[in-house]
Amino acid sequence: MKYSAVILAAGKGVRMHSQMPKVLHRIAGKPMIWYVVKAVKEAGIDDITVVVGHGRELVEETLSGENLHFVVQEQQLGTGHALMQAQGSVNPDHTLVVLAGDTPLLEGKTIKKLLDFHRQQQVRAIVLSGLLPDPYGYGRIIRQADGGLERIVEEKDASPDEKKIAEINTGMYCFQAGAVFAALSRLDRSNVQGEYYLTDVLPILKNDGHQVAVLATDEIDQIHGINDRVQMAQAEAIIRQRHNRELMKNGVTVMAPETTFIDSSVKIGMDTVIYPFTIIEGETSIGQNCTIGPYTHINDSSIGNDVAIESSRVKEARISNHCNIGPFAYLRPEAELQDNVKVGDFVEIKKSIIGAGSKIPHLSYVGDAILGKQVNIGAGTITCNYDGKKKHRTILEDRVFIGSNTNLVAPVTIGEDSMTGAGSTITRDIPANTLAVERAEQRHIRKMRKSNPGE
């Protein structure tokens, strides 16, 4: 049996109050539609069509690496109309799964159950349902006396008694593709919203003598659609809990999951400990036996094994093994730390390579620099890399020792095994094995005695 999927993602999402298409709002670091695509692929479906409309260029650009087909719904005339646009993109002999792009909590195992049930029942259509204590806003499942599906009624079209029904339509379906597209051609818009309802194909199929079934799921947390930012925050909490649980099952210690925010894309090795109030975002990878946090914010960075980062900011940096960072350090984009580097408190590093075994213990700025091995930077050192027009490079060769409060005015190179005296401003290259001292002569000027008033 061959499968296809259509993801409906053309709506604007008015209640989000945003210029961005609803399905592109990020949850735990990924657009919400990304989770739907991921779930479909986990269920074994690779032929995926996305129906786009509002902000379609941005949606297509965001999902460009996912190997998807895109079709456009120029006018948003309902879910049935949206699926009509995909007819030319779906093989009529396939089994078709139809999903909404705003259901990021959906998992592949639930789609797989829907496919298995469809195969077992040998029916033309299945709708996934669920029981909600507060079903407001969802279409209600109306069952026949024998328990079979009679029809689905939308919230705005439901009678007071029908609104009391707790079983809701999740908006997830499985169809025989050819049958559903034939039924779509017979839809009309005689409803309160004046739209083509996808749910109306179910009674059409039934009246044609085809079997239609309902699969009730107990995975209630997976069926919720996102309509506003409150619901988005609730979904984000669930997704982060899932990811934290997965990390912990794979050997990561997350000391306080409720105060730790780790994106879905983050990879962490076993025996690493994440302390409370830590944020790890984007395409970040962390090795084994690390300690991260508390109060640490990392994004889009690569971190090796046996690294300690305390109360620091790490942004688009690369950190090798056995490094010690913080507290209160700031590693900016293109900072690269080789093995056994120490970066201490209130140190900022930008677009620089710090060689193995080097130390920048405290209160220093290193920008646009290359440091060799076993370099020691004294407290208060600054690389003066900007002349007002251009950035320039500072090079410190192996085993250089920089005295405290040294200004290194780039471009400048300090040869290996050289040293600068504390308080120096270095403007010229220093040869290897040299001590450089640049200070004005100390002068003592006696202060004038102040006269007292009335003298």
Residue, then its C-alpha position, 0 to 999 in steps of 0.5 A: m500500500k502506498y501513502s501520501a499526506v496533505i498538510l493544510a497550511a494556507g490560513k493566516g491565523v487571525r487570532m495570533h495577531s501577527q504578520m507572520p503565517k501562523v504555521l511559522h511561529r516557532i515552538a521550542g526553536k522550530p516552526m510549528i508546521w515542522y513538527v507536523v512534517k516530522a510526524v508524517k515522516e516518522a509514520g513512513i510517508d515521504d510523499i507530502t504536499v503542503v497547501v499554502g496561501h497567506g505568506r506562501e513564499l515565506v512558508e516555502e522558503t522555511l520548508s525548502g529543505e524538507n523535500l515537499h510539494f507545494v500547492v496554492q490556495e489563492q482564496q481561503l474558502g474552507t478546508g474542503h477547498a484547500l484539499m481540492q488544490a492538492q488533487g493534481s499532486v496526489n496519486p488517486d490510488h494512494t491512501l491519503v492522510v490529511l492533517a492541519g499544519d497547526t498541530p505541532l503536538l502530533e506524533g508519528k505513532t498516532i498517524k501510524k495507528l490511523l494508517d493501520f486502522h484504515r488498512q484493517q477496516q478496509v474503508r474509504a474514510i476514517v476521521l480521528s476523534g478525541l474526548l475533550p472536557d471543554p470541546y468549544g471551537y471544535g467540530r462535534i462527532i455525531r454518531q448513529a445509534d449503532g455507534g457509527l459516524e452519522r456526520i460532523v457538525e462545526e461549532k458555528d453550525a451546532s445546536p445547543d444539544e450538539k455543542k454539549i457533545a464532548e467527542i470532537n473532530t481532530g481535523m486528521y483524516c485518512f482517505q482513499a485518495g481517488a474517492v475523497f477527490a471525487a466527493l470534494s467536487r460535489l461540495d457546496r457552501s450552504n453553512v454559516q461560514g459559507e465555506y467548503y467543509l472537508t467534513d461534508v465529504l464523509p456523508i457524501l461517501k456514506n450516501d454513495g455506499h462507502q464505509v466511513a469509520v471513526l478512530a478515537t484516540d486517547e492521546i489527547d495532548q497530540i490533537h490540539g490545534i494552535n489558534d493563539r499565543v496562549q495555546m502556543a505557550q501551552a504546546e511549547a511547554i509540552i514539547r519541551q517536556r518531551h525533549n527533556r524526558e528524551l534527553m534524561k532517558n538517554g543519560v543527560t541529567v536535567m536537574a530542574p526540567e521545569t526551569t530549563f529550556i532546551d530546543s528540540s534540535v539540541k543534542i546532548g551527550m550522556d553524563t552531562v548535567i544541565y543546571p536550572f535556569t539554562i537556555i539552549e537553543g538552535e543547532t547546538s551540540i554538547g558532548q559528554n560529561c559537561t556541566i552547563g549552567p546555572y543561568t547559561h544561555i547557549n545558541d547554535s554552538s558546538i561544545g566538546n566533552d568535559v566542558a564546564i560553562e557557568s552563568s555565561r552567554v555562548k552565541e555561535a561559538r565552537i568549544s573543544n574538550h576540557c574547557n572551563i568557561g565563566p562565570f559571566a563570560y561572553l563568547r560571541p560568533e566565531a569564537e573558537l576555543q581549542d582544548n583545555v582553554k580557560v575563559g574566566d569572569f567578565v571575559e568577552i571573545k569575538k571572532s578569535i581562535i584561542g589555542a590549546g591550554s591558553k588562559i584568559p582568566h578575567l576582565s578582558y576583551v579579545g576580538d579578531a585575534i589568534l592566540g597560540k598554545q599556552v598563552n596567558i592573558g592578564a586581567g584587564t587586557i584589551t585587543c584594540n581591533y577597530d580603528g574607526k573604519k576597519k577591524h584589524r587582527t592581533i596575533l599572540e604566538d605560543r606561550v606569550f604572557i600578557g601583563s595585566n591592563t595591556n592594550l594591544v593595538a591591532p594590527v600587531t603580532i607578539g612573538e612566541d615566549s614574549m611578555t608585556g609589562a603590566g599597563s603597557t600599550i603595545t603598538r608595534d610587533i614584538p619579536a620572540n623571547t622579548l619583554a616589552v614595556e611601554r609606560a610613561e615615567q612615573r611623576h609625583i606632583r604635589k597637590m596644592r593645599k586648599s585654603n579654608p573659607g574665612e582665612 
